Amino acid sequence: MQLRKRMRLKHMEHGNMETGAGAIQLNNGRFQINQQPNSGSRWDSGSQGSASGTLLCMQNDGNLSCMTEAVLFGR
């Protein structure tokens, strides 16, 4: 899965998104990515993104796995 920040868009059908994040949460339909969960647990609003598609899940390595077509919008 690929993610571009700041109003950019990438599209994929299969693969992983290497976020470099230590934690990912879903808040009001948007993914929030915590880049440094052990440093104050501050959620980076610049790394938020909404997702459409199915079977989008977080892997143990902190990446997002997408088994079907999905689009992530970063901002």
PQR file with spaces between the fields and no chain letter, atoms N, CA, C, O and H, PARSE charges and radii, in Angstrom:
ATOM       1  N    MET     1       0.868   -1.172    0.000 -0.4000 1.5000
ATOM       2  CA   MET     1       0.000    0.000    0.000 -0.0000 2.0000
ATOM       3  C    MET     1       0.904    1.220    0.000  0.5500 1.7000
ATOM       4  O    MET     1       1.969    1.211    0.617 -0.5500 1.4000
ATOM       5  N    GLN     2       0.493    2.232   -0.669 -0.4000 1.5000
ATOM       6  CA   GLN     2       1.303    3.428   -0.768 -0.0000 2.0000
ATOM       7  C    GLN     2       0.507    4.615   -0.255  0.5500 1.7000
ATOM       8  O    GLN     2      -0.706    4.695   -0.443 -0.5500 1.4000
ATOM       9  H    GLN     2      -0.372    2.239   -1.171  0.4000 1.0000
ATOM      10  N    LEU     3       1.195    5.518    0.384 -0.4000 1.5000
ATOM      11  CA   LEU     3       0.529    6.699    0.945 -0.0000 2.0000
ATOM      12  C    LEU     3       1.347    7.935    0.616  0.5500 1.7000
ATOM      13  O    LEU     3       2.555    7.975    0.851 -0.5500 1.4000
ATOM      14  H    LEU     3       2.181    5.453    0.537  0.4000 1.0000
ATOM      15  N    ARG     4       0.696    8.917    0.083 -0.4000 1.5000
ATOM      16  CA   ARG     4       1.330   10.221   -0.102 -0.0000 2.0000
ATOM      17  C    ARG     4       0.626   11.204    0.806  0.5500 1.7000
ATOM      18  O    ARG     4      -0.601   11.205    0.905 -0.5500 1.4000
ATOM      19  H    ARG     4      -0.285    8.884   -0.107  0.4000 1.0000
ATOM      20  N    LYS     5       1.399   12.031    1.462 -0.4000 1.5000
ATOM      21  CA   LYS     5       0.831   13.014    2.378 -0.0000 2.0000
ATOM      22  C    LYS     5       0.528   14.313    1.645  0.5500 1.7000
ATOM      23  O    LYS     5       0.962   14.527    0.512 -0.5500 1.4000
ATOM      24  H    LYS     5       2.395   12.030    1.382  0.4000 1.0000
ATOM      25  N    ARG     6      -0.215   15.161    2.310 -0.4000 1.5000
ATOM      26  CA   ARG     6      -0.478   16.522    1.857 -0.0000 2.0000
ATOM      27  C    ARG     6      -1.200   16.557    0.514  0.5500 1.7000
ATOM      28  O    ARG     6      -0.660   17.043   -0.480 -0.5500 1.4000
ATOM      29  H    ARG     6      -0.567   14.987    3.230  0.4000 1.0000
ATOM      30  N    MET     7      -2.408   16.044    0.495 -0.4000 1.5000
ATOM      31  CA   MET     7      -3.328   16.151   -0.633 -0.0000 2.0000
ATOM      32  C    MET     7      -2.861   15.424   -1.883  0.5500 1.7000
ATOM      33  O    MET     7      -3.256   15.795   -2.988 -0.5500 1.4000
ATOM      34  H    MET     7      -2.846   15.649    1.302  0.4000 1.0000
ATOM      35  N    ARG     8      -2.042   14.414   -1.740 -0.4000 1.5000
ATOM      36  CA   ARG     8      -1.668   13.610   -2.888 -0.0000 2.0000
ATOM      37  C    ARG     8      -2.385   12.274   -2.802  0.5500 1.7000
ATOM      38  O    ARG     8      -2.944   11.925   -1.762 -0.5500 1.4000
ATOM      39  H    ARG     8      -1.721   14.112   -0.842  0.4000 1.0000
ATOM      40  N    LEU     9      -2.366   11.538   -3.884 -0.4000 1.5000
ATOM      41  CA   LEU     9      -3.138   10.301   -3.937 -0.0000 2.0000
ATOM      42  C    LEU     9      -2.350    9.220   -4.651  0.5500 1.7000
ATOM      43  O    LEU     9      -1.695    9.473   -5.662 -0.5500 1.4000
ATOM      44  H    LEU     9      -1.912   11.821   -4.728  0.4000 1.0000
ATOM      45  N    LYS    10      -2.423    8.017   -4.114 -0.4000 1.5000
ATOM      46  CA   LYS    10      -1.891    6.858   -4.817 -0.0000 2.0000
ATOM      47  C    LYS    10      -2.948    5.774   -4.830  0.5500 1.7000
ATOM      48  O    LYS    10      -3.830    5.734   -3.973 -0.5500 1.4000
ATOM      49  H    LYS    10      -2.956    7.812   -3.293  0.4000 1.0000
ATOM      50  N    HIS    11      -2.848    4.901   -5.805 -0.4000 1.5000
ATOM      51  CA   HIS    11      -3.857    3.867   -6.018 -0.0000 2.0000
ATOM      52  C    HIS    11      -3.150    2.519   -6.127  0.5500 1.7000
ATOM      53  O    HIS    11      -2.089    2.421   -6.742 -0.5500 1.4000
ATOM      54  H    HIS    11      -2.131    4.933   -6.502  0.4000 1.0000
ATOM      55  N    MET    12      -3.732    1.487   -5.535 -0.4000 1.5000
ATOM      56  CA   MET    12      -3.131    0.161   -5.615 -0.0000 2.0000
ATOM      57  C    MET    12      -4.206   -0.895   -5.590  0.5500 1.7000
ATOM      58  O    MET    12      -5.340   -0.640   -5.187 -0.5500 1.4000
ATOM      59  H    MET    12      -4.594    1.567   -5.035  0.4000 1.0000
ATOM      60  N    GLU    13      -3.839   -2.085   -6.023 -0.4000 1.5000
ATOM      61  CA   GLU    13      -4.771   -3.196   -5.979 -0.0000 2.0000
ATOM      62  C    GLU    13      -4.332   -4.244   -4.971  0.5500 1.7000
ATOM      63  O    GLU    13      -5.163   -4.788   -4.244 -0.5500 1.4000
ATOM      64  H    GLU    13      -2.917   -2.292   -6.350  0.4000 1.0000
ATOM      65  N    HIS    14      -3.047   -4.534   -4.919 -0.4000 1.5000
ATOM      66  CA   HIS    14      -2.538   -5.511   -3.964 -0.0000 2.0000
ATOM      67  C    HIS    14      -1.216   -4.998   -3.414  0.5500 1.7000
ATOM      68  O    HIS    14      -0.459   -4.333   -4.122 -0.5500 1.4000
ATOM      69  H    HIS    14      -2.372   -4.092   -5.510  0.4000 1.0000
ATOM      70  N    GLY    15      -0.939   -5.304   -2.161 -0.4000 1.5000
ATOM      71  CA   GLY    15       0.337   -4.920   -1.601 -0.0000 2.0000
ATOM      72  C    GLY    15       0.214   -4.357   -0.207  0.5500 1.7000
ATOM      73  O    GLY    15      -0.835   -4.452    0.430 -0.5500 1.4000
ATOM      74  H    GLY    15      -1.554   -5.844   -1.586  0.4000 1.0000
ATOM      75  N    ASN    16       1.285   -3.776    0.253 -0.4000 1.5000
ATOM      76  CA   ASN    16       1.354   -3.243    1.607 -0.0000 2.0000
ATOM      77  C    ASN    16       1.673   -1.759    1.576  0.5500 1.7000
ATOM      78  O    ASN    16       2.318   -1.261    0.653 -0.5500 1.4000
ATOM      79  H    ASN    16       2.137   -3.699   -0.264  0.4000 1.0000
ATOM      80  N    MET    17       1.210   -1.072    2.596 -0.4000 1.5000
ATOM      81  CA   MET    17       1.605    0.315    2.779 -0.0000 2.0000
ATOM      82  C    MET    17       2.633    0.351    3.892  0.5500 1.7000
ATOM      83  O    MET    17       2.321    0.045    5.043 -0.5500 1.4000
ATOM      84  H    MET    17       0.686   -1.477    3.345  0.4000 1.0000
ATOM      85  N    GLU    18       3.857    0.721    3.554 -0.4000 1.5000
ATOM      86  CA   GLU    18       4.903    0.815    4.557 -0.0000 2.0000
ATOM      87  C    GLU    18       4.825    2.197    5.186  0.5500 1.7000
ATOM      88  O    GLU    18       5.388    3.164    4.673 -0.5500 1.4000
ATOM      89  H    GLU    18       4.110    0.969    2.619  0.4000 1.0000
ATOM      90  N    THR    19       4.130    2.267    6.286 -0.4000 1.5000
ATOM      91  CA   THR    19       3.883    3.561    6.915 -0.0000 2.0000
ATOM      92  C    THR    19       5.029    4.017    7.796  0.5500 1.7000
ATOM      93  O    THR    19       5.174    5.213    8.046 -0.5500 1.4000
ATOM      94  H    THR    19       3.673    1.481    6.702  0.4000 1.0000
ATOM      95  N    GLY    20       5.846    3.086    8.271 -0.4000 1.5000
ATOM      96  CA   GLY    20       6.855    3.432    9.245 -0.0000 2.0000
ATOM      97  C    GLY    20       6.240    3.771   10.580  0.5500 1.7000
ATOM      98  O    GLY    20       6.916    4.304   11.461 -0.5500 1.4000
ATOM      99  H    GLY    20       5.727    2.114    8.067  0.4000 1.0000
ATOM     100  N    ALA    21       4.987    3.473   10.739 -0.4000 1.5000
ATOM     101  CA   ALA    21       4.270    3.850   11.952 -0.0000 2.0000
ATOM     102  C    ALA    21       4.390    2.779   13.014  0.5500 1.7000
ATOM     103  O    ALA    21       4.512    1.591   12.716 -0.5500 1.4000
ATOM     104  H    ALA    21       4.438    3.040   10.024  0.4000 1.0000
ATOM     105  N    GLY    22       4.352    3.220   14.250 -0.4000 1.5000
ATOM     106  CA   GLY    22       4.341    2.270   15.345 -0.0000 2.0000
ATOM     107  C    GLY    22       2.941    1.852   15.720  0.5500 1.7000
ATOM     108  O    GLY    22       2.749    0.815   16.355 -0.5500 1.4000
ATOM     109  H    GLY    22       4.253    4.185   14.491  0.4000 1.0000
ATOM     110  N    ALA    23       1.958    2.647   15.335 -0.4000 1.5000
ATOM     111  CA   ALA    23       0.573    2.329   15.661 -0.0000 2.0000
ATOM     112  C    ALA    23      -0.346    3.029   14.676  0.5500 1.7000
ATOM     113  O    ALA    23      -0.031    4.101   14.159 -0.5500 1.4000
ATOM     114  H    ALA    23       2.113    3.489   14.820  0.4000 1.0000
ATOM     115  N    ILE    24      -1.483    2.405   14.429 -0.4000 1.5000
ATOM     116  CA   ILE    24      -2.475    2.971   13.527 -0.0000 2.0000
ATOM     117  C    ILE    24      -3.837    2.829   14.183  0.5500 1.7000
ATOM     118  O    ILE    24      -4.172    1.755   14.681 -0.5500 1.4000
ATOM     119  H    ILE    24      -1.739    1.535   14.849  0.4000 1.0000
ATOM     120  N    GLN    25      -4.619    3.881   14.191 -0.4000 1.5000
ATOM     121  CA   GLN    25      -5.967    3.797   14.742 -0.0000 2.0000
ATOM     122  C    GLN    25      -6.955    4.374   13.738  0.5500 1.7000
ATOM     123  O    GLN    25      -6.593    5.171   12.873 -0.5500 1.4000
ATOM     124  H    GLN    25      -4.347    4.754   13.786  0.4000 1.0000
ATOM     125  N    LEU    26      -8.208    3.954   13.871 -0.4000 1.5000
ATOM     126  CA   LEU    26      -9.267    4.470   13.020 -0.0000 2.0000
ATOM     127  C    LEU    26     -10.118    5.418   13.847  0.5500 1.7000
ATOM     128  O    LEU    26     -10.647    5.035   14.890 -0.5500 1.4000
ATOM     129  H    LEU    26      -8.502    3.306   14.574  0.4000 1.0000
ATOM     130  N    ASN    27     -10.250    6.651   13.388 -0.4000 1.5000
ATOM     131  CA   ASN    27     -10.980    7.673   14.130 -0.0000 2.0000
ATOM     132  C    ASN    27     -11.944    8.378   13.184  0.5500 1.7000
ATOM     133  O    ASN    27     -11.527    9.084   12.266 -0.5500 1.4000
ATOM     134  H    ASN    27      -9.820    6.963   12.540  0.4000 1.0000
ATOM     135  N    ASN    28     -13.239    8.177   13.419 -0.4000 1.5000
ATOM     136  CA   ASN    28     -14.265    8.800   12.577 -0.0000 2.0000
ATOM     137  C    ASN    28     -14.053    8.500   11.099  0.5500 1.7000
ATOM     138  O    ASN    28     -14.170    9.385   10.251 -0.5500 1.4000
ATOM     139  H    ASN    28     -13.578    7.604   14.165  0.4000 1.0000
ATOM     140  N    GLY    29     -13.741    7.250   10.802 -0.4000 1.5000
ATOM     141  CA   GLY    29     -13.579    6.835    9.414 -0.0000 2.0000
ATOM     142  C    GLY    29     -12.256    7.201    8.794  0.5500 1.7000
ATOM     143  O    GLY    29     -12.063    7.013    7.593 -0.5500 1.4000
ATOM     144  H    GLY    29     -13.645    6.531   11.491  0.4000 1.0000
ATOM     145  N    ARG    30     -11.332    7.724    9.592 -0.4000 1.5000
ATOM     146  CA   ARG    30     -10.019    8.099    9.063 -0.0000 2.0000
ATOM     147  C    ARG    30      -8.927    7.354    9.812  0.5500 1.7000
ATOM     148  O    ARG    30      -8.996    7.178   11.029 -0.5500 1.4000
ATOM     149  H    ARG    30     -11.489    7.877   10.568  0.4000 1.0000
ATOM     150  N    PHE    31      -7.913    6.917    9.062 -0.4000 1.5000
ATOM     151  CA   PHE    31      -6.768    6.287    9.697 -0.0000 2.0000
ATOM     152  C    PHE    31      -5.860    7.362   10.264  0.5500 1.7000
ATOM     153  O    PHE    31      -5.531    8.332    9.580 -0.5500 1.4000
ATOM     154  H    PHE    31      -7.857    7.061    8.074  0.4000 1.0000
ATOM     155  N    GLN    32      -5.457    7.192   11.509 -0.4000 1.5000
ATOM     156  CA   GLN    32      -4.451    8.069   12.102 -0.0000 2.0000
ATOM     157  C    GLN    32      -3.205    7.232   12.344  0.5500 1.7000
ATOM     158  O    GLN    32      -3.272    6.139   12.905 -0.5500 1.4000
ATOM     159  H    GLN    32      -5.724    6.404   12.064  0.4000 1.0000
ATOM     160  N    ILE    33      -2.080    7.759   11.918 -0.4000 1.5000
ATOM     161  CA   ILE    33      -0.823    7.028   12.012 -0.0000 2.0000
ATOM     162  C    ILE    33       0.071    7.708   13.033  0.5500 1.7000
ATOM     163  O    ILE    33       0.376    8.895   12.916 -0.5500 1.4000
ATOM     164  H    ILE    33      -2.026    8.648   11.462  0.4000 1.0000
ATOM     165  N    ASN    34       0.490    6.946   14.038 -0.4000 1.5000
ATOM     166  CA   ASN    34       1.380    7.476   15.068 -0.0000 2.0000
ATOM     167  C    ASN    34       2.808    7.126   14.687  0.5500 1.7000
ATOM     168  O    ASN    34       3.196    5.959   14.728 -0.5500 1.4000
ATOM     169  H    ASN    34       0.243    5.981   14.134  0.4000 1.0000
ATOM     170  N    GLN    35       3.585    8.124   14.320 -0.4000 1.5000
ATOM     171  CA   GLN    35       4.955    7.883   13.879 -0.0000 2.0000
ATOM     172  C    GLN    35       5.875    7.526   15.042  0.5500 1.7000
ATOM     173  O    GLN    35       6.835    6.778   14.859 -0.5500 1.4000
ATOM     174  H    GLN    35       3.270    9.072   14.286  0.4000 1.0000
ATOM     175  N    GLN    36       5.596    8.047   16.236 -0.4000 1.5000
ATOM     176  CA   GLN    36       6.452    7.787   17.390 -0.0000 2.0000
ATOM     177  C    GLN    36       5.586    7.473   18.605  0.5500 1.7000
ATOM     178  O    GLN    36       5.413    8.325   19.477 -0.5500 1.4000
ATOM     179  H    GLN    36       4.816    8.655   16.385  0.4000 1.0000
ATOM     180  N    PRO    37       5.041    6.262   18.670 -0.5600 1.5000
ATOM     181  CA   PRO    37       4.109    5.937   19.758  0.2800 2.0000
ATOM     182  C    PRO    37       4.746    5.910   21.135  0.5500 1.7000
ATOM     183  O    PRO    37       4.041    6.012   22.138 -0.5500 1.4000
ATOM     184  N    ASN    38       6.068    5.774   21.207 -0.4000 1.5000
ATOM     185  CA   ASN    38       6.739    5.711   22.504 -0.0000 2.0000
ATOM     186  C    ASN    38       7.267    7.072   22.945  0.5500 1.7000
ATOM     187  O    ASN    38       7.936    7.184   23.972 -0.5500 1.4000
ATOM     188  H    ASN    38       6.642    5.691   20.392  0.4000 1.0000
ATOM     189  N    SER    39       6.965    8.096   22.168 -0.4000 1.5000
ATOM     190  CA   SER    39       7.431    9.438   22.512 -0.0000 2.0000
ATOM     191  C    SER    39       6.236   10.355   22.730  0.5500 1.7000
ATOM     192  O    SER    39       6.019   11.296   21.966 -0.5500 1.4000
ATOM     193  H    SER    39       6.421    8.005   21.333  0.4000 1.0000
ATOM     194  N    GLY    40       5.473   10.082   23.760 -0.4000 1.5000
ATOM     195  CA   GLY    40       4.343   10.933   24.081 -0.0000 2.0000
ATOM     196  C    GLY    40       3.047   10.532   23.419  0.5500 1.7000
ATOM     197  O    GLY    40       2.011   11.154   23.652 -0.5500 1.4000
ATOM     198  H    GLY    40       5.649    9.318   24.381  0.4000 1.0000
ATOM     199  N    SER    41       3.089    9.496   22.592 -0.4000 1.5000
ATOM     200  CA   SER    41       1.888    8.999   21.912 -0.0000 2.0000
ATOM     201  C    SER    41       1.125   10.116   21.214  0.5500 1.7000
ATOM     202  O    SER    41      -0.095   10.226   21.333 -0.5500 1.4000
ATOM     203  H    SER    41       3.931    8.991   22.402  0.4000 1.0000
ATOM     204  N    ARG    42       1.852   10.921   20.501 -0.4000 1.5000
ATOM     205  CA   ARG    42       1.226   12.031   19.771 -0.0000 2.0000
ATOM     206  C    ARG    42       0.848   11.562   18.371  0.5500 1.7000
ATOM     207  O    ARG    42       1.688   11.093   17.604 -0.5500 1.4000
ATOM     208  H    ARG    42       2.843   10.831   20.404  0.4000 1.0000
ATOM     209  N    TRP    43      -0.425   11.701   18.062 -0.4000 1.5000
ATOM     210  CA   TRP    43      -0.910   11.275   16.747 -0.0000 2.0000
ATOM     211  C    TRP    43      -0.669   12.377   15.735  0.5500 1.7000
ATOM     212  O    TRP    43      -1.045   13.527   15.963 -0.5500 1.4000
ATOM     213  H    TRP    43      -1.108   12.082   18.684  0.4000 1.0000
ATOM     214  N    ASP    44      -0.049   12.034   14.627 -0.4000 1.5000
ATOM     215  CA   ASP    44       0.341   12.997   13.602 -0.0000 2.0000
ATOM     216  C    ASP    44      -0.826   13.238   12.652  0.5500 1.7000
ATOM     217  O    ASP    44      -1.133   12.397   11.807 -0.5500 1.4000
ATOM     218  H    ASP    44       0.255   11.099   14.442  0.4000 1.0000
ATOM     219  N    SER    45      -1.473   14.388   12.796 -0.4000 1.5000
ATOM     220  CA   SER    45      -2.610   14.690   11.930 -0.0000 2.0000
ATOM     221  C    SER    45      -2.179   14.827   10.473  0.5500 1.7000
ATOM     222  O    SER    45      -2.997   14.665    9.567 -0.5500 1.4000
ATOM     223  H    SER    45      -1.223   15.071   13.482  0.4000 1.0000
ATOM     224  N    GLY    46      -0.915   15.119   10.246 -0.4000 1.5000
ATOM     225  CA   GLY    46      -0.423   15.199    8.876 -0.0000 2.0000
ATOM     226  C    GLY    46      -0.316   13.849    8.210  0.5500 1.7000
ATOM     227  O    GLY    46      -0.084   13.767    7.004 -0.5500 1.4000
ATOM     228  H    GLY    46      -0.252   15.250   10.982  0.4000 1.0000
ATOM     229  N    SER    47      -0.480   12.792    8.978 -0.4000 1.5000
ATOM     230  CA   SER    47      -0.400   11.446    8.421 -0.0000 2.0000
ATOM     231  C    SER    47      -1.755   10.763    8.401  0.5500 1.7000
ATOM     232  O    SER    47      -1.833    9.543    8.252 -0.5500 1.4000
ATOM     233  H    SER    47      -0.669   12.859    9.958  0.4000 1.0000
ATOM     234  N    GLN    48      -2.818   11.530    8.548 -0.4000 1.5000
ATOM     235  CA   GLN    48      -4.147   10.941    8.486 -0.0000 2.0000
ATOM     236  C    GLN    48      -4.506   10.617    7.049  0.5500 1.7000
ATOM     237  O    GLN    48      -3.997   11.231    6.112 -0.5500 1.4000
ATOM     238  H    GLN    48      -2.755   12.521    8.670  0.4000 1.0000
ATOM     239  N    GLY    49      -5.376    9.659    6.892 -0.4000 1.5000
ATOM     240  CA   GLY    49      -5.864    9.345    5.560 -0.0000 2.0000
ATOM     241  C    GLY    49      -7.154    8.570    5.634  0.5500 1.7000
ATOM     242  O    GLY    49      -7.356    7.782    6.558 -0.5500 1.4000
ATOM     243  H    GLY    49      -5.790    9.160    7.653  0.4000 1.0000
ATOM     244  N    SER    50      -8.016    8.779    4.688 -0.4000 1.5000
ATOM     245  CA   SER    50      -9.230    7.986    4.617 -0.0000 2.0000
ATOM     246  C    SER    50      -9.004    6.855    3.625  0.5500 1.7000
ATOM     247  O    SER    50      -8.149    6.959    2.746 -0.5500 1.4000
ATOM     248  H    SER    50      -7.852    9.419    3.937  0.4000 1.0000
ATOM     249  N    ALA    51      -9.750    5.800    3.761 -0.4000 1.5000
ATOM     250  CA   ALA    51      -9.558    4.644    2.899 -0.0000 2.0000
ATOM     251  C    ALA    51     -10.887    4.136    2.396  0.5500 1.7000
ATOM     252  O    ALA    51     -11.880    4.129    3.122 -0.5500 1.4000
ATOM     253  H    ALA    51     -10.445    5.716    4.476  0.4000 1.0000
ATOM     254  N    SER    52     -10.899    3.716    1.160 -0.4000 1.5000
ATOM     255  CA   SER    52     -12.059    3.038    0.615 -0.0000 2.0000
ATOM     256  C    SER    52     -11.606    1.695    0.081  0.5500 1.7000
ATOM     257  O    SER    52     -10.461    1.548   -0.346 -0.5500 1.4000
ATOM     258  H    SER    52     -10.091    3.722    0.570  0.4000 1.0000
ATOM     259  N    GLY    53     -12.485    0.725    0.101 -0.4000 1.5000
ATOM     260  CA   GLY    53     -12.115   -0.614   -0.320 -0.0000 2.0000
ATOM     261  C    GLY    53     -12.452   -1.611    0.765  0.5500 1.7000
ATOM     262  O    GLY    53     -13.135   -1.278    1.734 -0.5500 1.4000
ATOM     263  H    GLY    53     -13.415    0.844    0.447  0.4000 1.0000
ATOM     264  N    THR    54     -11.982   -2.818    0.609 -0.4000 1.5000
ATOM     265  CA   THR    54     -12.287   -3.867    1.571 -0.0000 2.0000
ATOM     266  C    THR    54     -11.019   -4.590    1.980  0.5500 1.7000
ATOM     267  O    THR    54      -9.990   -4.505    1.310 -0.5500 1.4000
ATOM     268  H    THR    54     -11.428   -3.089   -0.178  0.4000 1.0000
ATOM     269  N    LEU    55     -11.113   -5.297    3.084 -0.4000 1.5000
ATOM     270  CA   LEU    55     -10.024   -6.122    3.600 -0.0000 2.0000
ATOM     271  C    LEU    55      -8.737   -5.333    3.800  0.5500 1.7000
ATOM     272  O    LEU    55      -7.647   -5.811    3.485 -0.5500 1.4000
ATOM     273  H    LEU    55     -11.950   -5.366    3.628  0.4000 1.0000
ATOM     274  N    LEU    56      -8.876   -4.123    4.327 -0.4000 1.5000
ATOM     275  CA   LEU    56      -7.713   -3.310    4.671 -0.0000 2.0000
ATOM     276  C    LEU    56      -7.425   -3.540    6.138  0.5500 1.7000
ATOM     277  O    LEU    56      -8.267   -3.230    6.981 -0.5500 1.4000
ATOM     278  H    LEU    56      -9.761   -3.735    4.583  0.4000 1.0000
ATOM     279  N    CYS    57      -6.266   -4.071    6.470 -0.4000 1.5000
ATOM     280  CA   CYS    57      -5.994   -4.429    7.857 -0.0000 2.0000
ATOM     281  C    CYS    57      -4.547   -4.119    8.207  0.5500 1.7000
ATOM     282  O    CYS    57      -3.697   -3.976    7.329 -0.5500 1.4000
ATOM     283  H    CYS    57      -5.581   -4.323    5.786  0.4000 1.0000
ATOM     284  N    MET    58      -4.283   -4.020    9.500 -0.4000 1.5000
ATOM     285  CA   MET    58      -2.944   -3.744    9.994 -0.0000 2.0000
ATOM     286  C    MET    58      -2.217   -5.052   10.252  0.5500 1.7000
ATOM     287  O    MET    58      -2.773   -5.981   10.837 -0.5500 1.4000
ATOM     288  H    MET    58      -4.974   -4.137   10.214  0.4000 1.0000
ATOM     289  N    GLN    59      -0.976   -5.113    9.812 -0.4000 1.5000
ATOM     290  CA   GLN    59      -0.148   -6.285   10.039 -0.0000 2.0000
ATOM     291  C    GLN    59       0.677   -6.097   11.309  0.5500 1.7000
ATOM     292  O    GLN    59       0.762   -5.000   11.861 -0.5500 1.4000
ATOM     293  H    GLN    59      -0.524   -4.358    9.337  0.4000 1.0000
ATOM     294  N    ASN    60       1.279   -7.190   11.756 -0.4000 1.5000
ATOM     295  CA   ASN    60       2.092   -7.136   12.969 -0.0000 2.0000
ATOM     296  C    ASN    60       3.316   -6.244   12.811  0.5500 1.7000
ATOM     297  O    ASN    60       3.845   -5.738   13.801 -0.5500 1.4000
ATOM     298  H    ASN    60       1.210   -8.082   11.308  0.4000 1.0000
ATOM     299  N    ASP    61       3.769   -6.046   11.580 -0.4000 1.5000
ATOM     300  CA   ASP    61       4.963   -5.226   11.365 -0.0000 2.0000
ATOM     301  C    ASP    61       4.632   -3.738   11.235  0.5500 1.7000
ATOM     302  O    ASP    61       5.510   -2.932   10.930 -0.5500 1.4000
ATOM     303  H    ASP    61       3.339   -6.457   10.776  0.4000 1.0000
ATOM     304  N    GLY    62       3.360   -3.371   11.467 -0.4000 1.5000
ATOM     305  CA   GLY    62       2.988   -1.967   11.418 -0.0000 2.0000
ATOM     306  C    GLY    62       2.578   -1.481   10.055  0.5500 1.7000
ATOM     307  O    GLY    62       2.238   -0.310    9.890 -0.5500 1.4000
ATOM     308  H    GLY    62       2.646   -4.026   11.715  0.4000 1.0000
ATOM     309  N    ASN    63       2.602   -2.367    9.062 -0.4000 1.5000
ATOM     310  CA   ASN    63       2.164   -1.985    7.730 -0.0000 2.0000
ATOM     311  C    ASN    63       0.684   -2.282    7.561  0.5500 1.7000
ATOM     312  O    ASN    63       0.104   -3.060    8.318 -0.5500 1.4000
ATOM     313  H    ASN    63       2.877   -3.319    9.196  0.4000 1.0000
ATOM     314  N    LEU    64       0.086   -1.657    6.566 -0.4000 1.5000
ATOM     315  CA   LEU    64      -1.302   -1.956    6.228 -0.0000 2.0000
ATOM     316  C    LEU    64      -1.318   -2.905    5.044  0.5500 1.7000
ATOM     317  O    LEU    64      -0.600   -2.712    4.063 -0.5500 1.4000
ATOM     318  H    LEU    64       0.558   -1.025    5.951  0.4000 1.0000
ATOM     319  N    SER    65      -2.134   -3.915    5.148 -0.4000 1.5000
ATOM     320  CA   SER    65      -2.253   -4.889    4.079 -0.0000 2.0000
ATOM     321  C    SER    65      -3.595   -4.712    3.388  0.5500 1.7000
ATOM     322  O    SER    65      -4.629   -4.585    4.044 -0.5500 1.4000
ATOM     323  H    SER    65      -2.718   -4.071    5.945  0.4000 1.0000
ATOM     324  N    CYS    66      -3.572   -4.706    2.078 -0.4000 1.5000
ATOM     325  CA   CYS    66      -4.806   -4.554    1.313 -0.0000 2.0000
ATOM     326  C    CYS    66      -4.923   -5.713    0.339  0.5500 1.7000
ATOM     327  O    CYS    66      -4.065   -5.897   -0.524 -0.5500 1.4000
ATOM     328  H    CYS    66      -2.732   -4.809    1.545  0.4000 1.0000
ATOM     329  N    MET    67      -5.979   -6.491    0.478 -0.4000 1.5000
ATOM     330  CA   MET    67      -6.171   -7.647   -0.383 -0.0000 2.0000
ATOM     331  C    MET    67      -7.044   -7.326   -1.590  0.5500 1.7000
ATOM     332  O    MET    67      -7.075   -8.096   -2.550 -0.5500 1.4000
ATOM     333  H    MET    67      -6.677   -6.342    1.179  0.4000 1.0000
ATOM     334  N    THR    68      -7.740   -6.218   -1.556 -0.4000 1.5000
ATOM     335  CA   THR    68      -8.550   -5.798   -2.695 -0.0000 2.0000
ATOM     336  C    THR    68      -8.254   -4.340   -2.989  0.5500 1.7000
ATOM     337  O    THR    68      -7.507   -3.687   -2.260 -0.5500 1.4000
ATOM     338  H    THR    68      -7.714   -5.593   -0.776  0.4000 1.0000
ATOM     339  N    GLU    69      -8.830   -3.848   -4.035 -0.4000 1.5000
ATOM     340  CA   GLU    69      -8.538   -2.483   -4.468 -0.0000 2.0000
ATOM     341  C    GLU    69      -8.903   -1.466   -3.395  0.5500 1.7000
ATOM     342  O    GLU    69      -9.977   -1.541   -2.797 -0.5500 1.4000
ATOM     343  H    GLU    69      -9.437   -4.379   -4.627  0.4000 1.0000
ATOM     344  N    ALA    70      -8.024   -0.535   -3.159 -0.4000 1.5000
ATOM     345  CA   ALA    70      -8.273    0.500   -2.158 -0.0000 2.0000
ATOM     346  C    ALA    70      -7.562    1.777   -2.575  0.5500 1.7000
ATOM     347  O    ALA    70      -6.558    1.753   -3.287 -0.5500 1.4000
ATOM     348  H    ALA    70      -7.152   -0.473   -3.645  0.4000 1.0000
ATOM     349  N    VAL    71      -8.100    2.869   -2.122 -0.4000 1.5000
ATOM     350  CA   VAL    71      -7.494    4.171   -2.378 -0.0000 2.0000
ATOM     351  C    VAL    71      -7.329    4.870   -1.044  0.5500 1.7000
ATOM     352  O    VAL    71      -8.275    4.936   -0.260 -0.5500 1.4000
ATOM     353  H    VAL    71      -8.916    2.889   -1.544  0.4000 1.0000
ATOM     354  N    LEU    72      -6.149    5.391   -0.774 -0.4000 1.5000
ATOM     355  CA   LEU    72      -5.906    6.145    0.451 -0.0000 2.0000
ATOM     356  C    LEU    72      -5.621    7.595    0.097  0.5500 1.7000
ATOM     357  O    LEU    72      -4.808    7.890   -0.779 -0.5500 1.4000
ATOM     358  H    LEU    72      -5.379    5.338   -1.410  0.4000 1.0000
ATOM     359  N    PHE    73      -6.293    8.480    0.784 -0.4000 1.5000
ATOM     360  CA   PHE    73      -6.095    9.909    0.580 -0.0000 2.0000
ATOM     361  C    PHE    73      -5.306   10.452    1.764  0.5500 1.7000
ATOM     362  O    PHE    73      -5.780   10.408    2.899 -0.5500 1.4000
ATOM     363  H    PHE    73      -6.953    8.240    1.496  0.4000 1.0000
ATOM     364  N    GLY    74      -4.124   10.955    1.511 -0.4000 1.5000
ATOM     365  CA   GLY    74      -3.333   11.551    2.579 -0.0000 2.0000
ATOM     366  C    GLY    74      -3.527   13.050    2.604  0.5500 1.7000
ATOM     367  O    GLY    74      -3.858   13.670    1.592 -0.5500 1.4000
ATOM     368  H    GLY    74      -3.739   10.991    0.589  0.4000 1.0000
ATOM     369  N    ARG    75      -3.317   13.622    3.773 -0.4000 1.5000
ATOM     370  CA   ARG    75      -3.381   15.081    3.861 -0.0000 2.0000
ATOM     371  C    ARG    75      -2.457   15.565    4.951  0.5500 1.7000
ATOM     372  O    ARG    75      -2.361   16.769    5.190 -0.5500 1.4000
ATOM     373  H    ARG    75      -3.049   13.119    4.595  0.4000 1.0000
